[in-house]
Amino acid sequence: MKQTNVKPATGKLGILVVGNGAVATTFMTGVLMARRGLAKPIGSMTQYDKIRVGKGDAKKYLPYREIVPMASLDDIVFGCWDVYPQNAFQAAMYAEVLQEKDILPVRDELQQIVPMKAAFDRNYAKRLDGDNVKGLPLSPSQGGGMQIPSRWQMVEMLREDIRTFKKEKQCDRIVVLWAASTEIYVPVDEKVHYRLADLEKAMQADDRDRIAPSMCYAYAALSEGCPFIMGAPNTTVDIPAMWELAEKTQMPIAGKDFKTGQTLVKSGFAPIIGARCLGLSGWFSTNILGNRDGLVLDEPANFRTKEVSKLSTLETILKPDVQPDLYGHGNDEDTQYYHKVRINYYPPRNDNKEGWDNIDIFGWMNYPMQIKINFLCRDSILAAPLCLDLCLLSDLAARAGRYGTQRFLSFFLKSPMHDYTRGEEAVNNLYQQYTMLKNAIREMGGYEADEEMD
């Protein structure tokens, strides 16, 4: 390893996951099994990918851990929050993603991962009705029972959770990862979301319409010196106020929405159409999904959040304004190809989602052609390695002194964060994202950035 300014990955790395459902428990179980040598962390870039460093006679291909100091799987300690009280073993069994034989060997460790009470507002996920949620007791004169804490009280409670976990588990560092459900769509409001002072004021005023619970988790994490990763399409850290907080606390942020199935295919296949200068008339995508995520997305207000995320990928790769002959066709206004995305809740499939893509293209002399893609995938099996990579690389970024939006992590995300206030576009082309990822690793390891594809 070359001389690098990245701080060493000493001590324990706590990973606090928001959500203890299919994705979270598959992630946790896989890490626990892999470090016992009972499973392989397949799909994880940090565990398998090799990057070329140097050129000519000095050229060599190295795994990430030989370029930069990475935390080991043995150093990871898990914790979580969830609206349901079941421990990680019970939740993993209930999710039915993994077979019993792949869960039972680490049963004891999973049983010790008991979710803390979630900072939850049912208005943001109406299909969830768990009772393991933070509340404040009402006095007898108020009728007794519990009330939802204010947004600022949620922040304070979450900060206390992080401090307690770090102390009890003797962790050196903590990363907070959102692997919970998609919240209802929150439009960005300049009066609340652009300045940190305004965001804090809205939290203190308990503005429940414009301050999502996920914002409370992000604010708490960054305030406690923890990188924060948004794995859903929620409006959370992709607002200027959170960028300001990340700068102030000098913490990395990444988001949003894990890129697992259909969008992974889209971000990899759309560049083929663009590179060959073929035309696109329309791209229709539909999905069936039966897990808890599918249940939540069956609510129109929650699906709207996901739809915005999934629709944004294609438009930054195949641009009508750059190539009007190729991409300026398809819809009623004849300004762009037709792009439609659908998600259908279908319980029999559980976590085994299926994505269909119908792509109408045209070529020489405008002759039409079609491409059909049918991806029968496993949602949590694809998401688990992303969770690992995002946590380890966010921890690496923090130790390297990188803070604010980590654009090099866009490779893992469906709707990468970008500074839309300055007209910046997200990079969604998978191959450009991969180059950004490799170059960030090279630079942190003391090597030169490189545009060469290999």
Buried (B, 14 or more C-beta within 10 A) or exposed (E): EEEBEBEEBEEBBBBBBBBBBBBBBBBBBBBBBBBEEEBEBEBBBBBEBEBBBBEEEEEEEBBBBBBBBBBEBEBBBBBBBBBBBBBBBBBBBBBEBBEEEBBEBBBEBBEEBBBBBBBBBBBBBEBBEBEBBBBEEEEEEEEEEEEBBBBBBBBBBBBEBBEEBBEEBEBBBBBBBBBBBBBBBBEBBEEBBBBBEBBBBBBBBBBBEBBBBBBBBBBBBBBBBBBBBBBBBBBBBBBBBBBBBBBEBEBBBBBBBBBBBBBBBBBBBBBEBBEEEBBBBBBBBBBBBBBBBBBBBBBEBBBBBBBBBBBBBBBBBBBBEEBEEBBBBBBEEEEBBBBEBEBBBBEEBBBBBBBBBBBBBBEEEEEEEEBEBEBEBBBBBBBBBBBBBBBBBBBBBBBBEBBBBBBBBBBBBBBBBBBEEEEEEBBBBBBBBBBBBBBBBBBBBBBEEBEEEE
